[in-house]
Amino acid sequence: MEFFNSNKKFYIIAGIFLLAIFLLSVSPISDYDTGYHLQTGKYIVEHKVVPLYDIFSYTASGVRWIAHYWLSDVIFYLIYLFSGYLGLMIFVALISALTYFFVFKVTWLKAGKTMLPMILLVVFAYLSLNLWVVRPQIFSYFLAIVLVYILEKWRTSKNIKYLYWIPFLFLIWANLHAGVILGIALFALYCAGEALNQKSLKAVKAPIILFVTSSLATLLNPNGFKLLDYLQIISPSIQKMNILEWQSLLYYSSMWQTKAMIVLMAASFVFVWWRELDKEKGFFKMDWISLGLVTGSIIMPIVSMRHIIFFSILALPVVSNYLVEYFSEKNIKIENIRFVFPLAILLGAVLIAAPVLRFNKMEIISDPRLPENASNFIKDNNLPSQIFNSQFFGGYLIWKLWPEYKVFIDGRSEVFAGEVNNDYINIAYRRDDWKNLIDNKYKIQTIILGYPFSGGVDAKRFAADVTSEDNFVLVYFDDGSMIFVKNNPQNQDIIKKFGYQVISPYNIDFNSIPKDKLNQAFEESKRAVSESPNSLIAFYINKALSIKLGIKN
């Protein structure tokens, strides 16, 4: 019993919950943009230079490219080089666990060793765990809470030496990800909050000098000031393309996860402001830093869904501290409640068991979400270049096909702003002179789209239009991709070998197939299964046709 009453229980629970976070954060390589980040890292390592102009597309070649994440990409590529995709998956999970370790550390600075943040972590973190992917923003998640930890150490101890680390932190952060802008805002919030509490700018003279120094350090990156102006640069393209991850959290209000997060944010906002206003300390004595952390971390995902993790990182310590304070006033200590410790261990064990049980079924590459097999088909069969691809697929195609093939478009919004974006939309939605854009301006020979959906593009309608109106032929499909090639003399060998004349993933009404075409349809279905052995739609078509023809296979 003495063991369970010691401080060791906090570390036991913390270890269990951090292990759960680590395991829950291990997920397949599934993000489209991971591809171009790996290829960018590879290019930098091999050429010893950070590219400032586009090299991956044929539509925007030479256009200014702000690779603000260059150092992240080098790290990703080197990890891949030495440990493959599995190493990347483990690395991301480690960064996730380290991030929440610092969340605990920040909470314990004020509230002492308490289990409350670990219990709250289940709610705060669980709803955003799917955002821990191989993308540079994971470094911003981690460095944001490290920065808050440093600032809180200074705030509680008044030891200015803690702040000496921040210029170096910002220098590294500015080369990892443009999220360093958040770091500047957080440092400014702490300086302003302390100035208000002290009723004097002189009291924060040294921190302000360090703030200016740290902000200037962010300019020491290959893109200079453009790094800090990045959001303004990409905003027009984001709005034009209707990029889903940049949409407001409210855009996803029909999802239960969104509703749960909105309730959690509203409850946190009301509780924290109520507790602070209830103290009646006066304007200059209010904890504006804590209020700013909670309010700001709520506003961020309302502006853009991709910022939702910052709520769980920045708001959790504040909410935990106010709850501990409230329970203390009511003479309630969570740790003294009967069975809390064993129940917390049980909850942690369940959270650990859940991901462990799925590991044996987990894929390394999330295919068909990523066009893994489709890109191999393009490369292995030397399909003609001048590809038109869905914007989502672009990043992964860069990783798999560059430099032999260059993409039409990908997730680098600043590169394709303007004419290319407009042309992509006109082709994708068959507007204006879309056929002229395909045939004459870009001379597109190969099209690769998502199946059954391709972002905001109606892939079924697109497939019908390009095959019936612009003479393209379907040559490949699986559960996530479709590939078409232009029906012209130079592509006849490919079409004869791979062209689907009867079946397609959208035509599963086998009664509409003429009787004299059924055998041809069956042979095509066998080829589809051979090319995509894991494709459920290919298997279904083959099975249905074999039954219809009375063939046992």
CORSULPE-V370834 format. One record per pair of residues at least 4 apart in sequence whose ideal C-beta (glycine too) atoms are under 6 Angstrom apart, sorted by sequence separation. I is the first residue (numbers start at 1). J is the second residue. If there is no record, write none. Layout:
i/j
I/J
I/J
//
This chain:
i/j
10/14
11/15
14/18
20/24
36/40
43/47
51/55
69/73
79/83
83/87
107/111
120/124
121/125
122/126
139/143
140/144
153/157
165/169
169/173
170/174
194/198
204/208
223/227
229/233
234/238
237/241
247/251
270/274
273/277
274/278
281/285
288/292
291/295
292/296
301/305
310/314
311/315
312/316
315/319
339/343
358/362
366/370
371/375
376/380
389/393
393/397
397/401
398/402
401/405
416/420
417/421
424/428
425/429
430/434
435/439
436/440
437/441
450/454
464/468
465/469
466/470
491/495
494/498
495/499
500/504
513/517
517/521
4/9
29/34
108/113
198/203
219/224
238/243
253/258
281/286
327/332
365/370
367/372
378/383
389/394
416/421
426/431
449/454
454/459
457/462
467/472
477/482
486/491
513/518
546/551
44/50
54/60
174/180
195/201
221/227
252/258
301/307
426/432
438/444
453/459
466/472
485/491
532/538
54/61
173/180
300/307
301/308
365/372
409/416
427/434
476/483
546/553
79/87
80/88
154/162
238/246
389/397
426/434
451/459
475/483
513/521
53/62
54/63
79/88
153/162
154/163
195/204
398/407
450/459
485/494
529/538
107/117
170/180
173/183
194/204
276/286
300/310
301/311
397/407
427/437
449/459
474/484
475/485
528/538
529/539
54/65
276/287
53/65
79/91
150/162
472/484
473/485
104/117
170/183
191/204
297/310
394/407
529/542
297/311
423/437
472/486
473/487
150/165
276/291
394/409
395/410
409/424
502/517
191/207
394/410
395/411
471/487
525/541
191/208
297/314
525/542
297/315
387/405
389/407
391/409
466/484
502/520
503/521
389/408
502/521
50/70
191/211
385/405
388/408
525/545
293/314
294/315
503/524
272/294
371/393
375/397
473/495
502/524
503/525
475/498
522/545
187/211
294/318
475/499
500/524
521/545
293/318
371/396
375/400
268/294
370/396
375/401
473/499
474/500
522/549
290/318
477/505
269/298
428/457
451/480
44/74
143/173
451/481
474/504
184/215
451/482
518/549
41/73
45/77
505/537
40/73
41/74
265/298
449/482
510/544
41/76
42/77
430/465
435/470
448/483
37/73
41/77
96/132
147/183
139/176
140/177
447/484
38/76
139/177
144/182
180/218
503/541
510/548
37/76
38/77
140/179
147/186
151/190
446/485
92/132
137/177
136/177
445/486
38/80
92/134
99/141
103/145
106/148
95/138
99/142
102/145
106/149
109/152
102/146
105/149
163/207
170/214
174/218
88/134
99/145
106/152
160/206
167/213
171/217
175/221
460/506
95/142
102/149
109/156
163/210
167/214
170/217
174/221
268/315
275/322
166/214
170/218
171/220
178/227
167/217
272/322
268/319
178/230
249/301
249/302
248/302
451/505
478/532
29/85
249/305
388/444
479/535
386/443
478/535
479/536
246/304
247/305
386/444
479/537
386/445
387/446
388/447
389/448
390/449
390/450
245/306
384/445
384/446
26/89
383/446
392/455
72/136
390/454
390/455
26/93
69/136
72/139
25/93
22/93
25/96
21/96
22/97
21/97
18/97
21/100
18/101
199/284
196/284
14/104
196/288
193/288
193/289
190/289
377/476
34/134
17/118
13/115
31/133
33/135
10/113
189/292
17/121
25/129
31/135
71/175
72/176
13/118
24/129
71/176
373/478
7/113
25/132
374/481
69/177
374/483
68/178
368/478
371/481
368/479
369/480
368/480
127/257
127/261
68/223
66/223
68/227
373/532
66/226
68/230
66/230
141/309
145/313
50/222
238/413
237/413
131/309
234/413
128/308
234/414
237/417
128/309
233/414
236/417
240/421
128/312
237/421
125/312
124/312
124/316
120/316
120/320
117/320
116/320
116/323
116/324
103/313
107/317
111/321
114/324
106/317
110/321
103/316
107/320
111/324
116/334
115/334
115/335
115/344
85/364
20/348
23/352
13/344
17/348
20/351
24/355
9/341
16/348
20/352
23/355
19/352
28/363
29/365
30/366
28/366
30/369
56/398
56/402
58/406
66/414
57/406
59/408
57/407
65/415
63/415
60/415
60/416
36/395
39/398
32/392
35/395
39/399
60/420
35/396
38/399
54/415
59/420
33/395
36/398
32/395
35/398
39/402
32/396
35/399
36/410
33/411
//
